[in-house]
């Protein structure tokens, strides 16, 4: 048996997984159900777990597995179940649905990175972004940056994209990296080492390759993923 709020939350989670492939955040669930706090969402999800509709995956942020759905949910998106009150008849038994398992991890967005002329060094975290766990490497720490500029457009990186970076201090030739130049400016470029010279190459013919001595450039991380919002 599901209350109206439990049903509405399960329906919202299911639709978001089908649309985006990633479960909604607790803030999005709270807003969708017009609740005042996330504690109400915690209680609803716990109730859905106890009734066998969902399962939370341990040690993963925003990871929810839908185990089954009420039989009417897929028949009509506008279906509204009766609220359980007193001794009303129980609704039809829920039917099995194909399990949907999506794991997402929230990463800090550490400001903006220049895909063009270098800009000021990366600042502190501005907000978080959810990325699929499969995008991340199993070793090392990760963070995200918002891209400013078009110098990496031929590499498929556009102005406004969010890049996912694995934090590391080394790079191989051809890697797209976050490079800190002379301890002051950060930029997103392709890394090339030529002896003691570091070349930071753009992926746009409108921008020149910039050459530095190796002591002037510090690698801050390597590109491992990209998120684009339309």
Backbone as a chain_set.jsonl record, in Angstrom:
{"seq": "XXXXXXXXXXXXXXXXXXXXXXXXXXXXXXXXXXXXXXXXXXXXXXXXXXXXXXXXXXXXXXXXXXXXXXXXXXXXXXXXXXXXXXXXXXXXXXXXXXXXXXXXXXXXXXXXXXXXXXXXXXXXXXXXXXXXXXXXXXXXXXXXXXXXXXXXXXXXXXXXXXXXXXXXXXXXXXXXXXXXXXXXXXXXXXXXXXXXXXXXXXXXXXXXXXXXXXXXXXXXXXXXXXXXXX", "coords": {"N": [[0.837, -1.192, 0.0], [0.495, 2.203, -0.78], [0.832, 5.581, 0.218], [-0.457, 8.719, -1.008], [1.689, 10.577, -1.253], [3.9, 8.865, -1.145], [3.496, 7.359, -3.447], [3.614, 9.424, -5.394], [6.295, 10.252, -5.103], [7.718, 7.91, -5.831], [6.891, 7.686, -8.483], [7.985, 10.065, -9.531], [10.775, 9.652, -9.174], [11.104, 7.403, -10.832], [10.388, 8.428, -13.392], [12.374, 10.398, -13.74], [14.686, 8.838, -13.791], [14.231, 7.389, -16.134], [14.297, 9.473, -17.981], [16.759, 10.926, -17.59], [18.67, 9.116, -16.767], [19.846, 9.267, -14.334], [19.261, 9.382, -10.855], [17.032, 11.764, -9.224], [18.107, 14.552, -7.156], [17.898, 14.979, -3.537], [17.007, 17.53, -2.99], [15.681, 18.156, -5.38], [13.653, 16.231, -5.304], [12.304, 17.114, -3.018], [11.369, 19.635, -3.861], [9.735, 18.841, -5.994], [7.678, 17.473, -4.709], [6.717, 19.429, -3.152], [7.552, 19.818, -0.478], [8.682, 20.981, 2.741], [11.144, 20.374, 3.865], [14.093, 18.24, 3.55], [13.974, 16.108, 5.231], [11.457, 14.995, 5.168], [11.5, 13.731, 2.692], [13.428, 11.776, 3.201], [11.962, 10.188, 4.998], [9.885, 9.278, 3.337], [11.28, 7.789, 1.391], [12.392, 5.835, 3.025], [10.029, 4.549, 3.777], [9.227, 3.546, 1.284], [11.303, 1.767, 0.853], [10.837, -0.059, 2.95], [8.515, -1.201, 2.036], [9.349, -2.546, -0.123], [9.695, -1.387, -2.653], [11.847, 0.212, -3.48], [15.461, 0.38, -3.259], [18.179, 1.6, -1.458], [21.526, 2.105, -2.404], [24.42, 1.274, -0.714], [27.036, 3.487, 0.378], [27.142, 5.105, -1.852], [26.501, 8.115, -3.459], [23.268, 9.475, -4.067], [22.23, 7.085, -5.182], [19.86, 4.928, -6.191], [17.899, 2.049, -6.399], [15.226, 0.89, -8.239], [12.947, -1.509, -7.43], [10.397, -2.547, -7.924], [7.194, -1.591, -9.361], [3.987, -0.019, -8.841], [1.163, -1.509, -10.434], [-0.423, 0.193, -11.943], [1.14, 2.359, -12.56], [2.69, 2.524, -14.925], [0.713, 2.414, -16.783], [-0.732, 4.757, -16.891], [0.309, 7.981, -16.829], [-0.97, 9.964, -15.51], [-2.367, 8.829, -13.433], [-3.863, 8.75, -10.25], [-3.534, 7.488, -7.126], [-5.75, 6.346, -4.492], [-5.735, 7.908, -1.33], [-4.601, 6.313, 1.574], [-6.8, 5.708, 4.06], [-8.312, 5.005, 7.109], [-10.244, 2.06, 6.836], [-10.13, 1.477, 4.103], [-10.364, -0.419, 1.028], [-7.572, -2.43, 0.068], [-5.168, -1.451, -2.42], [-4.563, -2.887, -5.742], [-2.209, -5.613, -5.873], [1.25, -4.826, -6.209], [3.117, -5.023, -9.293], [5.946, -6.768, -10.636], [8.805, -4.995, -11.731], [11.33, -4.305, -14.174], [14.534, -4.225, -12.738], [16.126, -1.131, -12.077], [19.176, 0.23, -11.953], [21.069, 2.814, -10.985], [23.944, 4.629, -10.477], [25.225, 7.496, -9.005], [27.546, 10.118, -8.39], [28.32, 12.92, -6.447], [30.224, 15.706, -7.316], [32.478, 18.37, -6.414], [32.161, 21.572, -7.941], [34.683, 23.479, -8.986], [34.749, 26.249, -9.659], [35.513, 28.23, -12.64], [37.175, 27.296, -15.696], [39.601, 28.261, -18.097], [39.143, 27.794, -21.493], [40.824, 28.93, -23.576], [42.439, 32.024, -23.528], [44.496, 31.975, -20.625], [42.917, 32.2, -17.401], [42.229, 33.572, -14.102], [43.491, 31.601, -11.367], [42.036, 28.488, -10.246], [39.224, 28.714, -8.136], [37.62, 28.349, -4.879], [35.172, 25.755, -4.082], [32.083, 26.106, -5.784], [29.571, 24.938, -6.188], [27.876, 21.711, -6.276], [27.908, 18.917, -8.588], [26.168, 16.219, -10.068], [27.48, 13.212, -11.282], [27.681, 10.317, -13.43], [28.762, 7.332, -11.854], [30.246, 5.584, -13.372], [31.767, 7.177, -15.001], [33.973, 7.953, -13.612], [37.334, 7.307, -12.572], [38.633, 4.509, -10.756], [40.722, 4.97, -9.064], [42.151, 7.675, -7.246], [41.274, 11.211, -6.716], [38.525, 13.339, -7.71], [37.239, 16.238, -9.438], [35.174, 18.953, -10.631], [34.875, 21.379, -13.302], [33.681, 24.415, -14.698], [33.56, 25.33, -18.081], [35.063, 28.033, -19.809], [35.164, 29.779, -22.764], [36.409, 28.974, -26.142], [38.588, 27.548, -27.094], [39.037, 24.824, -27.099], [37.273, 23.654, -28.78], [37.378, 22.01, -31.048], [38.024, 19.642, -29.931], [35.699, 18.824, -28.95], [34.815, 20.216, -26.742], [32.908, 22.639, -25.416], [32.076, 26.133, -24.835], [30.721, 26.704, -21.647], [30.331, 24.044, -21.021], [30.692, 21.41, -18.566], [33.543, 20.06, -17.233], [34.949, 16.978, -16.153], [37.433, 16.195, -13.921], [40.262, 14.236, -13.16], [42.217, 14.335, -10.371], [45.631, 14.879, -10.546], [49.229, 15.044, -10.805], [50.823, 14.627, -12.975], [51.246, 14.052, -16.528], [50.668, 12.556, -19.726], [51.915, 12.925, -23.079], [49.564, 14.396, -25.214], [47.422, 14.204, -23.501], [44.509, 15.878, -22.27], [44.59, 18.5, -20.084], [44.273, 20.188, -16.882], [46.105, 22.953, -16.421], [48.265, 24.752, -14.369], [49.618, 27.834, -14.654], [52.565, 29.4, -13.96], [51.867, 29.593, -11.259], [49.629, 31.195, -11.07], [47.612, 31.353, -13.076], [45.073, 29.376, -14.59], [44.382, 26.897, -17.068], [42.718, 25.005, -19.655], [44.035, 22.65, -21.65], [45.706, 20.763, -24.305], [48.375, 18.67, -23.46], [51.855, 18.759, -24.107], [55.132, 17.605, -23.958], [58.353, 18.702, -24.625], [61.388, 17.969, -24.305], [62.736, 20.127, -22.013], [60.712, 21.863, -22.315], [57.339, 22.85, -22.144], [54.463, 22.477, -23.999], [51.341, 23.932, -24.407], [48.588, 23.146, -26.009], [45.977, 24.394, -28.04], [42.693, 23.389, -29.242], [41.72, 24.604, -31.508], [42.132, 26.417, -34.365], [42.294, 29.158, -34.207], [43.69, 29.877, -31.999], [46.952, 30.209, -30.634], [49.616, 27.874, -29.974], [50.965, 27.703, -26.741], [54.11, 28.128, -25.254], [56.135, 27.017, -22.571], [58.643, 26.935, -19.967], [59.425, 23.938, -18.176], [59.295, 24.298, -15.415], [57.471, 26.286, -15.115], [54.936, 25.371, -15.39], [52.383, 23.552, -13.862], [50.77, 20.53, -13.649], [47.422, 20.033, -12.849], [45.449, 18.194, -13.057], [43.705, 15.643, -15.006], [41.603, 15.422, -17.857], [38.688, 13.476, -17.711], [36.034, 13.22, -18.261], [32.915, 14.697, -19.491], [30.226, 16.967, -19.18], [27.26, 18.083, -20.581], [24.802, 20.579, -20.868], [21.734, 21.162, -22.372]], "CA": [[0.0, 0.0, 0.0], [1.242, 3.456, -0.834], [0.109, 6.834, 0.368], [-0.336, 9.572, -2.197], [3.038, 11.138, -1.334], [4.824, 7.781, -1.48], [3.287, 7.059, -4.87], [4.118, 10.55, -6.198], [7.754, 10.236, -5.075], [8.175, 6.779, -6.641], [6.653, 8.045, -9.881], [8.949, 11.108, -9.904], [12.092, 9.021, -9.304], [11.085, 6.533, -12.004], [10.393, 9.24, -14.608], [13.671, 11.06, -13.888], [15.655, 7.818, -14.211], [13.985, 7.1, -17.547], [14.651, 10.633, -18.798], [18.135, 11.388, -17.446], [19.597, 8.048, -16.417], [20.412, 9.575, -13.013], [18.182, 9.712, -9.917], [16.999, 13.167, -8.797], [18.665, 14.848, -5.838], [16.897, 15.134, -2.495], [16.419, 18.868, -3.156], [14.725, 18.085, -6.479], [12.496, 15.487, -4.807], [11.587, 17.985, -2.077], [10.649, 20.647, -4.635], [8.699, 18.196, -6.808], [6.559, 17.096, -3.847], [6.323, 20.628, -2.417], [7.795, 19.627, 0.944], [9.477, 22.073, 3.305], [12.483, 19.934, 4.232], [14.506, 16.958, 2.998], [13.68, 15.033, 6.175], [10.249, 14.343, 4.684], [11.907, 12.831, 1.612], [14.063, 10.617, 3.854], [10.913, 9.32, 5.555], [9.164, 8.643, 2.236], [12.141, 6.765, 0.788], [12.442, 4.728, 3.987], [8.761, 3.829, 3.669], [9.249, 2.796, 0.025], [12.21, 0.64, 1.084], [10.179, -1.046, 3.808], [7.466, -1.863, 1.258], [9.99, -3.32, -1.18], [9.65, -0.754, -3.965], [13.167, 0.746, -3.824], [16.578, 0.034, -2.38], [19.303, 2.53, -1.516], [22.798, 1.405, -2.493], [25.315, 1.8, 0.32], [28.302, 4.146, 0.058], [27.073, 5.798, -3.132], [25.605, 9.271, -3.378], [22.148, 9.526, -4.997], [22.098, 5.806, -5.877], [18.611, 4.288, -5.806], [17.468, 0.977, -7.298], [13.786, 0.621, -8.211], [12.748, -2.955, -7.46], [9.099, -2.833, -8.523], [6.295, -0.447, -9.524], [2.56, -0.339, -8.823], [0.777, -1.92, -11.782], [-1.062, 1.283, -12.685], [2.032, 3.495, -12.795], [3.103, 2.618, -16.315], [-0.458, 2.475, -17.651], [-1.208, 6.135, -17.04], [1.148, 8.91, -16.066], [-1.812, 10.839, -14.704], [-3.109, 8.064, -12.428], [-3.745, 9.21, -8.872], [-4.084, 6.476, -6.224], [-6.491, 6.824, -3.336], [-4.966, 8.016, -0.094], [-5.01, 5.286, 2.519], [-7.432, 6.261, 5.25], [-9.216, 4.068, 7.769], [-10.252, 0.673, 6.38], [-10.413, 1.395, 2.683], [-9.798, -1.629, 0.419], [-6.176, -2.323, -0.364], [-5.013, -1.368, -3.874], [-4.057, -4.13, -6.336], [-0.819, -5.946, -5.534], [2.19, -4.28, -7.192], [3.744, -5.99, -10.175], [7.392, -6.676, -10.741], [9.347, -4.194, -12.83], [12.747, -4.571, -14.393], [15.348, -3.406, -11.85], [16.891, -0.038, -12.665], [20.227, 0.577, -11.013], [21.845, 3.96, -11.448], [24.814, 5.152, -9.424], [25.74, 8.831, -9.297], [28.404, 10.679, -7.357], [28.369, 14.382, -6.51], [31.563, 16.278, -7.308], [32.501, 19.827, -6.279], [32.522, 22.383, -9.1], [35.677, 24.38, -8.415], [34.827, 27.49, -10.409], [35.585, 28.16, -14.093], [38.497, 27.069, -16.28], [39.667, 28.893, -19.404], [39.486, 27.112, -22.73], [41.169, 30.123, -24.322], [43.522, 32.675, -22.807], [44.394, 31.602, -19.208], [42.24, 33.094, -16.478], [42.699, 33.428, -12.729], [43.565, 30.227, -10.878], [40.789, 27.893, -9.773], [38.8, 29.186, -6.83], [37.012, 27.326, -4.039], [33.969, 25.097, -4.592], [30.902, 26.964, -5.917], [28.411, 24.072, -5.999], [28.149, 20.325, -6.629], [27.243, 18.384, -9.767], [26.089, 14.753, -10.032], [28.0, 12.562, -12.487], [27.601, 8.862, -13.343], [29.942, 6.727, -11.235], [31.029, 4.914, -14.405], [32.646, 8.149, -15.642], [35.124, 8.219, -12.766], [38.316, 6.249, -12.401], [38.553, 3.936, -9.41], [41.807, 5.498, -8.237], [42.326, 9.121, -7.26], [40.19, 12.135, -6.425], [37.977, 14.003, -8.883], [36.497, 17.475, -9.248], [34.584, 19.437, -11.888], [35.094, 22.779, -13.63], [32.866, 24.978, -15.768], [34.451, 25.783, -19.153], [34.853, 29.365, -20.374], [35.967, 29.961, -23.967], [36.188, 28.024, -27.237], [39.846, 27.096, -27.67], [39.083, 23.355, -27.181], [36.021, 23.277, -29.444], [37.612, 20.9, -31.972], [38.098, 18.436, -29.107], [34.342, 18.569, -28.469], [34.601, 20.908, -25.468], [32.314, 23.936, -25.756], [31.858, 27.119, -23.781], [29.597, 26.362, -20.788], [30.368, 22.643, -20.611], [31.333, 21.068, -17.291], [34.513, 18.982, -17.427], [35.265, 16.176, -14.972], [38.891, 16.12, -13.867], [40.917, 13.398, -12.161], [43.318, 15.103, -9.79], [46.95, 14.256, -10.645], [50.277, 16.035, -11.056], [51.598, 14.229, -14.136], [50.445, 13.89, -17.738], [51.334, 12.039, -20.919], [51.686, 13.73, -24.273], [48.252, 14.183, -25.803], [46.371, 14.324, -22.493], [43.911, 17.197, -22.018], [44.865, 18.696, -18.665], [44.194, 21.484, -16.223], [47.481, 23.381, -16.195], [48.452, 25.989, -13.609], [50.744, 28.52, -15.274], [53.293, 30.341, -13.092], [51.188, 29.659, -9.965], [48.644, 32.275, -11.053], [46.532, 31.21, -14.038], [44.725, 28.0, -14.935], [43.814, 26.76, -18.397], [42.442, 23.639, -20.11], [44.738, 22.496, -22.923], [46.397, 19.502, -24.565], [49.733, 18.716, -22.894], [52.957, 18.19, -24.872], [56.461, 17.883, -23.406], [59.444, 18.636, -25.587], [62.573, 18.212, -23.489], [62.39, 20.914, -20.829], [59.667, 22.804, -22.72], [55.96, 22.372, -22.105], [53.559, 23.129, -24.944], [49.92, 23.835, -24.102], [47.995, 23.286, -27.332], [44.542, 24.566, -28.185], [42.044, 22.583, -30.271], [41.029, 25.606, -32.31], [43.221, 27.093, -35.095], [42.332, 30.592, -33.908], [44.534, 30.083, -30.827], [48.322, 29.75, -30.783], [50.19, 27.015, -28.938], [51.78, 28.478, -25.805], [55.285, 27.382, -24.801], [56.639, 27.399, -21.257], [59.618, 26.053, -19.351], [58.687, 22.965, -17.377], [59.072, 24.774, -14.043], [56.409, 27.292, -15.123], [53.637, 24.707, -15.552], [52.06, 22.447, -12.968], [49.551, 19.811, -14.006], [46.492, 19.945, -11.727], [44.521, 17.093, -13.261], [43.506, 15.165, -16.37], [40.203, 15.312, -18.266], [38.164, 12.106, -17.814], [34.626, 13.219, -18.641], [32.319, 15.984, -19.855], [28.778, 17.056, -19.002], [26.721, 19.206, -21.378], [23.393, 20.872, -20.644], [21.116, 21.803, -23.544]], "C": [[0.877, 1.249, 0.0], [0.315, 4.625, -0.544], [0.297, 7.655, -0.903], [1.086, 10.1, -2.36], [4.061, 10.061, -1.705], [4.726, 7.445, -2.966], [3.88, 8.161, -5.753], [5.643, 10.554, -6.243], [8.296, 9.101, -5.943], [8.015, 7.078, -8.128], [7.667, 9.081, -10.37], [10.346, 10.511, -10.108], [12.156, 8.187, -10.574], [11.169, 7.343, -13.301], [11.75, 9.916, -14.819], [14.744, 10.065, -14.315], [15.489, 7.487, -15.693], [14.457, 8.24, -18.441], [16.148, 10.93, -18.792], [19.136, 10.281, -17.201], [20.241, 8.23, -15.064], [19.256, 9.914, -12.075], [18.19, 11.198, -9.573], [17.658, 13.333, -7.437], [17.538, 14.983, -4.821], [16.242, 16.507, -2.59], [15.379, 18.858, -4.279], [13.469, 17.313, -6.072], [11.638, 16.363, -3.896], [10.764, 19.019, -2.844], [9.506, 20.031, -5.429], [7.469, 17.858, -5.973], [6.085, 18.251, -2.975], [6.415, 20.407, -0.901], [8.721, 20.728, 1.45], [10.905, 21.663, 3.621], [12.778, 18.571, 3.633], [14.242, 15.812, 3.96], [12.41, 14.28, 5.766], [10.55, 13.371, 3.557], [12.565, 11.584, 2.189], [13.0, 9.648, 4.376], [10.16, 8.583, 4.442], [9.992, 7.536, 1.591], [12.274, 5.569, 1.715], [11.177, 3.888, 3.909], [8.712, 2.995, 2.386], [10.184, 1.593, 0.121], [11.531, -0.463, 1.885], [9.103, -1.819, 3.046], [8.025, -2.586, 0.038], [9.974, -2.704, -2.561], [11.024, -0.244, -4.409], [14.208, 0.192, -2.861], [17.668, 1.077, -2.563], [20.594, 1.731, -1.504], [23.8, 2.065, -1.551], [26.564, 2.428, -0.284], [28.312, 4.788, -1.329], [26.071, 6.936, -3.01], [24.532, 9.18, -4.453], [22.025, 8.238, -5.802], [20.872, 5.082, -5.35], [18.258, 3.239, -6.858], [15.959, 0.78, -7.13], [13.578, -0.878, -8.406], [11.428, -3.344, -8.112], [8.28, -1.555, -8.581], [4.853, -0.903, -9.32], [2.084, -0.589, -10.254], [0.159, -0.793, -12.595], [-0.086, 2.384, -13.099], [2.406, 3.634, -14.268], [1.911, 2.73, -17.26], [-0.902, 3.909, -17.905], [-0.383, 7.057, -16.169], [0.321, 9.809, -15.18], [-2.587, 10.114, -13.631], [-2.83, 8.587, -11.032], [-4.343, 8.167, -7.944], [-4.862, 7.118, -5.087], [-5.584, 6.868, -2.12], [-5.498, 6.993, 0.895], [-5.551, 5.941, 3.776], [-8.369, 5.201, 5.834], [-9.079, 2.67, 7.225], [-10.654, 0.577, 4.909], [-9.784, 0.133, 2.101], [-8.369, -1.388, -0.036], [-6.121, -2.222, -1.885], [-4.491, -2.688, -4.417], [-2.591, -4.345, -5.975], [0.106, -5.41, -6.611], [2.805, -5.382, -8.036], [5.246, -5.751, -10.226], [7.776, -5.794, -11.927], [10.816, -4.547, -12.99], [13.572, -3.672, -13.496], [16.103, -2.335, -12.634], [17.92, 0.397, -11.64], [21.096, 1.679, -11.613], [22.663, 4.47, -10.271], [25.356, 6.507, -9.856], [26.539, 9.318, -8.108], [28.439, 12.19, -7.533], [29.816, 14.852, -6.379], [31.481, 17.786, -7.091], [32.872, 20.498, -7.591], [33.41, 23.52, -8.585], [35.853, 25.648, -9.256], [34.937, 27.251, -11.909], [37.023, 27.985, -14.549], [38.5, 27.633, -17.692], [39.997, 27.886, -20.479], [39.721, 28.231, -23.738], [42.389, 30.721, -23.647], [43.402, 32.326, -21.326], [43.702, 32.662, -18.372], [42.764, 32.836, -15.078], [42.613, 31.982, -12.271], [42.242, 29.794, -10.273], [40.475, 28.345, -8.356], [38.163, 28.044, -6.045], [35.696, 26.845, -4.626], [32.788, 26.072, -4.639], [29.611, 26.185, -5.72], [28.815, 22.653, -6.365], [27.398, 19.943, -7.896], [27.273, 16.86, -9.673], [26.586, 14.188, -11.356], [27.853, 11.053, -12.328], [28.888, 8.287, -12.757], [30.836, 6.071, -12.272], [31.995, 5.857, -15.118], [33.963, 8.307, -14.895], [36.062, 7.019, -12.705], [38.263, 5.757, -10.952], [39.632, 4.479, -8.49], [41.839, 7.018, -8.335], [41.072, 9.903, -6.94], [39.76, 12.831, -7.712], [37.307, 15.312, -8.491], [35.99, 17.928, -10.613], [34.869, 20.929, -12.05], [34.143, 23.191, -14.753], [33.789, 25.626, -16.802], [34.051, 27.175, -19.642], [35.759, 29.493, -21.599], [35.775, 28.836, -24.96], [37.47, 27.459, -27.815], [39.936, 25.582, -27.789], [37.869, 22.816, -27.94], [36.204, 22.11, -30.401], [37.841, 19.583, -31.241], [36.734, 18.104, -28.511], [34.017, 19.232, -27.157], [34.145, 22.326, -25.776], [32.237, 24.859, -24.552], [30.608, 26.748, -22.973], [29.534, 24.91, -20.375], [30.974, 22.517, -19.216], [32.259, 19.888, -17.542], [34.791, 18.3, -16.096], [36.753, 15.87, -15.007], [39.338, 15.133, -12.791], [42.148, 14.134, -11.661], [44.616, 14.304, -9.875], [47.953, 15.316, -11.064], [51.154, 15.677, -12.245], [50.676, 14.059, -15.33], [51.307, 13.293, -18.836], [51.043, 12.958, -22.096], [50.34, 13.371, -24.897], [47.114, 14.243, -24.809], [45.818, 15.752, -22.476], [43.945, 17.417, -20.509], [44.419, 20.073, -18.199], [45.621, 21.868, -15.85], [47.491, 24.706, -15.442], [49.742, 26.64, -14.094], [51.3, 29.57, -14.317], [52.532, 30.623, -11.802], [50.049, 30.681, -9.909], [47.431, 32.01, -11.934], [46.329, 29.745, -14.396], [44.074, 27.956, -16.307], [43.623, 25.287, -18.724], [43.028, 23.487, -21.507], [45.273, 21.077, -23.083], [47.862, 19.654, -24.189], [50.726, 18.061, -23.85], [54.276, 18.583, -24.19], [57.506, 17.683, -24.501], [60.727, 18.993, -24.849], [62.178, 18.923, -22.211], [61.301, 21.946, -21.124], [58.302, 22.119, -22.668], [55.147, 23.178, -23.11], [52.121, 22.866, -24.496], [49.165, 24.176, -25.379], [46.483, 23.466, -27.254], [44.011, 23.59, -29.233], [41.142, 23.493, -31.094], [42.118, 26.406, -33.027], [43.305, 28.591, -34.837], [43.26, 30.907, -32.735], [45.921, 29.494, -31.057], [48.689, 28.786, -29.66], [51.095, 27.861, -28.059], [52.883, 27.59, -25.252], [55.794, 27.941, -23.47], [57.797, 26.471, -20.88], [58.89, 25.147, -18.375], [58.428, 23.423, -15.949], [57.946, 25.806, -13.964], [55.008, 26.668, -15.136], [53.506, 23.574, -14.546], [50.746, 21.825, -13.415], [48.698, 19.646, -12.756], [45.507, 18.782, -11.861], [44.341, 16.799, -14.732], [42.016, 15.029, -16.655], [39.793, 13.842, -18.384], [36.692, 12.071, -18.228], [34.117, 14.618, -18.91], [30.809, 15.897, -19.687], [28.289, 18.284, -19.769], [25.228, 19.346, -21.088], [22.841, 21.623, -21.846], [19.973, 22.703, -23.112]], "O": [[1.881, 1.317, 0.709], [-0.83, 4.66, -0.995], [1.113, 7.316, -1.761], [1.635, 10.079, -3.461], [4.979, 10.314, -2.485], [5.735, 7.27, -3.649], [4.562, 7.876, -6.737], [6.23, 10.825, -7.29], [9.236, 9.308, -6.71], [8.892, 6.763, -8.932], [8.155, 8.987, -11.497], [11.02, 10.822, -11.09], [13.139, 8.248, -11.312], [11.928, 6.993, -14.205], [12.228, 9.999, -15.951], [15.62, 10.403, -15.112], [16.471, 7.325, -16.417], [14.962, 8.001, -19.538], [16.745, 11.159, -19.845], [20.334, 10.478, -17.403], [21.097, 7.436, -14.676], [18.357, 10.661, -12.46], [19.243, 11.834, -9.623], [17.758, 12.382, -6.662], [16.368, 15.089, -5.189], [15.052, 16.645, -2.305], [14.322, 19.474, -4.152], [12.357, 17.686, -6.445], [10.41, 16.358, -3.986], [9.601, 19.256, -2.518], [8.43, 20.62, -5.53], [6.343, 17.943, -6.463], [5.175, 18.093, -2.162], [5.505, 20.752, -0.148], [9.457, 21.335, 0.672], [11.795, 22.513, 3.644], [11.869, 17.832, 3.256], [14.281, 14.652, 3.551], [12.3, 13.075, 5.991], [9.935, 12.309, 3.468], [12.304, 10.47, 1.735], [13.126, 8.434, 4.215], [9.835, 7.405, 4.585], [9.467, 6.467, 1.28], [12.271, 4.424, 1.264], [11.238, 2.659, 3.967], [8.215, 1.868, 2.396], [9.91, 0.536, -0.446], [11.632, -1.644, 1.552], [8.813, -2.969, 3.379], [7.273, -3.169, -0.743], [10.21, -3.4, -3.549], [11.33, -0.269, -5.601], [13.891, -0.374, -1.815], [18.039, 1.403, -3.69], [20.755, 0.803, -0.712], [23.996, 3.279, -1.595], [27.08, 1.976, -1.306], [29.377, 4.991, -1.913], [24.952, 6.755, -2.53], [24.822, 8.854, -5.604], [21.743, 8.294, -6.999], [20.844, 4.667, -4.192], [18.311, 3.509, -8.058], [15.474, 0.535, -6.025], [13.983, -1.443, -9.421], [11.353, -4.372, -8.786], [8.616, -0.559, -7.94], [4.529, -2.057, -9.598], [2.56, 0.06, -11.185], [0.215, -0.824, -13.824], [-0.438, 3.25, -13.9], [2.435, 4.744, -14.799], [2.08, 3.103, -18.42], [-1.386, 4.24, -18.987], [-0.369, 6.939, -14.944], [0.83, 10.363, -14.206], [-3.41, 10.739, -12.961], [-1.678, 8.838, -10.678], [-5.557, 7.97, -7.965], [-4.657, 8.287, -4.761], [-4.766, 5.972, -1.908], [-6.71, 6.828, 1.035], [-4.827, 6.651, 4.474], [-9.134, 4.577, 5.1], [-7.976, 2.128, 7.145], [-11.426, -0.301, 4.525], [-8.775, -0.344, 2.62], [-8.008, -0.292, -0.466], [-6.934, -2.839, -2.573], [-4.023, -3.528, -3.648], [-1.832, -3.393, -5.796], [-0.2, -5.517, -7.798], [2.995, -6.51, -7.581], [5.736, -4.67, -9.899], [7.15, -5.844, -12.986], [11.46, -5.026, -12.057], [13.345, -2.462, -13.478], [16.645, -2.596, -13.708], [17.562, 0.884, -10.568], [21.769, 1.479, -12.624], [22.123, 4.713, -9.192], [25.888, 6.643, -10.958], [26.246, 8.975, -6.962], [28.575, 12.682, -8.654], [30.535, 14.454, -5.462], [30.523, 18.421, -7.533], [33.79, 20.054, -8.281], [32.958, 24.4, -7.852], [36.978, 26.066, -9.529], [34.514, 26.208, -12.407], [37.961, 28.448, -13.901], [37.511, 27.5, -18.413], [41.013, 27.196, -20.398], [38.914, 28.447, -24.642], [43.286, 29.987, -23.234], [42.292, 32.372, -20.796], [43.872, 33.861, -18.596], [43.634, 31.989, -14.879], [41.76, 31.226, -12.736], [41.436, 30.619, -9.844], [41.346, 28.359, -7.486], [38.168, 26.899, -6.497], [35.165, 27.452, -5.556], [32.519, 26.776, -3.666], [28.655, 26.708, -5.148], [29.967, 22.41, -6.725], [26.388, 20.555, -8.241], [28.272, 16.276, -9.252], [26.165, 14.631, -12.424], [27.894, 10.55, -11.205], [29.983, 8.712, -13.126], [32.051, 6.002, -12.087], [32.936, 5.402, -15.768], [34.958, 8.745, -15.472], [35.63, 5.868, -12.779], [37.893, 6.502, -10.044], [39.477, 4.453, -7.269], [41.579, 7.579, -9.4], [39.968, 9.361, -6.894], [40.52, 12.906, -8.677], [36.863, 15.477, -7.355], [36.347, 17.343, -11.635], [35.076, 21.646, -11.071], [33.844, 22.4, -15.647], [34.693, 26.381, -16.444], [32.874, 27.462, -19.859], [36.975, 29.335, -21.494], [35.076, 27.862, -24.681], [37.453, 26.935, -28.928], [40.807, 25.079, -28.499], [37.484, 21.66, -27.764], [35.293, 21.297, -30.561], [37.851, 18.522, -31.865], [36.619, 17.214, -27.668], [33.04, 18.86, -26.507], [34.902, 23.122, -26.33], [32.323, 24.421, -23.405], [29.55, 26.503, -23.553], [28.771, 24.558, -19.476], [31.68, 23.412, -18.75], [31.819, 18.836, -18.007], [34.86, 18.947, -15.051], [37.27, 15.35, -15.997], [38.861, 15.179, -11.657], [43.017, 14.51, -12.447], [44.705, 13.195, -9.349], [47.582, 16.356, -11.609], [52.143, 16.365, -12.5], [49.462, 13.936, -15.169], [52.52, 13.498, -18.872], [50.045, 13.679, -22.104], [50.019, 12.197, -25.083], [45.952, 14.324, -25.209], [46.566, 16.715, -22.647], [43.397, 16.621, -19.746], [44.216, 20.99, -18.995], [46.267, 21.184, -15.055], [46.814, 25.659, -15.828], [50.824, 26.068, -13.962], [50.602, 30.502, -13.919], [52.543, 31.748, -11.303], [49.556, 31.0, -8.826], [46.321, 32.405, -11.577], [47.284, 28.974, -14.492], [43.314, 28.852, -16.675], [44.282, 24.424, -18.145], [42.562, 24.13, -22.448], [45.294, 20.294, -22.134], [48.511, 20.636, -24.55], [50.49, 16.959, -24.346], [54.5, 19.755, -23.885], [57.542, 16.664, -25.19], [61.109, 20.161, -24.772], [61.391, 18.406, -21.418], [61.003, 22.799, -20.288], [58.141, 20.974, -23.09], [55.142, 24.408, -23.076], [51.736, 21.725, -24.24], [49.103, 25.336, -25.787], [45.801, 22.776, -26.497], [44.78, 23.032, -30.016], [39.974, 23.194, -31.339], [42.954, 27.02, -32.364], [44.29, 29.227, -35.212], [43.583, 32.071, -32.498], [46.05, 28.402, -31.611], [48.156, 28.861, -28.553], [51.899, 28.646, -28.562], [52.639, 26.457, -24.835], [55.874, 29.153, -23.27], [57.915, 25.365, -21.407], [57.865, 25.528, -17.81], [57.455, 22.993, -15.329], [57.511, 26.163, -12.869], [54.015, 27.361, -14.918], [54.405, 22.746, -14.399], [49.734, 22.513, -13.544], [49.182, 19.178, -11.725], [44.817, 18.428, -10.904], [44.754, 17.572, -15.596], [41.255, 14.575, -15.801], [40.455, 13.057, -19.063], [36.159, 10.999, -18.516], [34.785, 15.605, -18.604], [30.193, 14.882, -20.012], [28.833, 19.379, -19.626], [24.491, 18.36, -21.067], [23.425, 22.613, -22.284], [19.329, 23.329, -23.953]]}, "num_chains": 1, "name": "protein.A"}
